[in-house]
Amino acid sequence: MTIRELELQAVRTRRDLLTMIHNAKTGHTGGSLSSADIMTALFHEVLNIDPQNPTWEGRDYFILSKGHCVEGYLAVLAARGFFPREELMTFSQYKSRLIGHPNNKIPGMEMNTGALGHGLSISVGTALGLKKSHKDNRVFVLMGDGEQGEGSVWEAAMAGSHYKLDNLVAIVDRNHLQISGTTAEVMNLEPFSERWATFGWSVREIDGNNMQEVVSSLTKTPFEEGKPSLIIAHTLKGKGVREMENLAKWHHGVPNTQLFASTMAQLDRLEEELTHA
């Protein structure tokens, strides 16, 4: 897909995830919106996957460590044809398999996640197993910046560099907000880039809401031979909806009928602008 096509697809990702949340009356809105461009780029351009054969041995692996932001994950899987798009409207409904965190009973989801800090450990183990099996599959993991306070993240970071896992790409959705406030207030992460580099990772910082930068960085991995790659994607929590942008209260929130109508109108205008640009 071209960058413009991916930008348009990201608008549709945001529309679908917001519709799911509004319909279900529950969901993690802000982080799903901030990471929508990353998720769109991964599943529509970067990952080597086959929706008709989700367990294909040659596939790239994706782990959503920030599992509470499952809505965007479900939206891109449906768009790629892993399951019918109509099923999105069953999200968090009685007996639905589309629950509030990743569930590996859903085609395209590798692991159940959501207990923050576990995704990188799972990804390191997966990447190490692939290396030992002499396979070329890659492993991508998306983390939130709020979970960087978990000790298991840094244990996994040490293991990733120790085993020289250059088939592993970690992305941090660096929106600077978590459920209880700013990351600086809750647990200061700076100097963030230097910390990851010190742990032996090859680090790049990008604008995570700029599709050109997202695709360029993801398609140029590994950044260095013999090192795992870390992308710090600076994003805006609630990106795409002006009433939600950069507000911690939208970590977990549901738009009312009036706000939902406003969000859909904003996304419609953005799609029209991109279509005619």
Phi, psi and omega in degrees: 000149175284167177299318179297318178296322178292322177297318177295320179294324178295325175298318180292324176300314180296319179298315182294316183292324177291323178295319177300312183294316180296318181293320183279342184063031176197156176149166178256100193277307189300312181288329176294322178289320182295327183264004185298323180292320179295312181297319179297314180298317181300308189276341181256351185220323194262310187291138174270097187221163178226103181302334179279347179217074188300335181259018177311130186295337182271004186288156164281150180258141174231131178238125174266097181292319176281069192295341178294340178267048185287340187300317178294324177299312179297320181299316182286327177296317178295318180297327179277351176095018177290331173204164184298136180300329180298335182292341179303330182285357174266002184309127178060024175264163181303127178071006177285145174278349179271088184261184189283003175216161179303140184227118187285008170277350180268128178306130179097350178256120185279322189220151168281122180226173179144331169286104192301143178098357183264336187299320181291322178299315178299318183292321177298315179298319179295314180296322179294318178298320178295319178300313182293334178270003179059041179254153185264002180302147177253158179235127177243139178224134178251121179246159171266159178284335177296330181278358181291349175280355179281131181297330181296333177299316186280333171296315179294323178299318177297316181295320181300317179284323180302319182269007175054051186276077179281005171264010182245129177236118176254140179236133175251122175281093188269075179264000172069010179228145171224184192301329185255009178141203180282152177296329179296323180283320185283310178199101185299132184258347185283148001280105191295308181300316181296325179297314180294321178297321179296330178280004172094019179259152174270119194247138171229143175248134183221169168275106185286356175250012175252108188300323180298315180292321180298309182295317181300316182289318183292330182271359179252014178274151358287147179290328178217140177295134177084006178229141171290153183257140179233123178251117173268106184262103179286118184230175178245119178300133182079016185308129176107346179232108190301328181287348183249345189294131174061034178238122182298331183296343178269011171305314178224103183198157182237124178291138174285180185301318182293314180292323178299317178299321178295318180296319179295322178294320178297316181290325176298317179294318179296318179297320179295318179296317181292324181294324185256005180290000000 
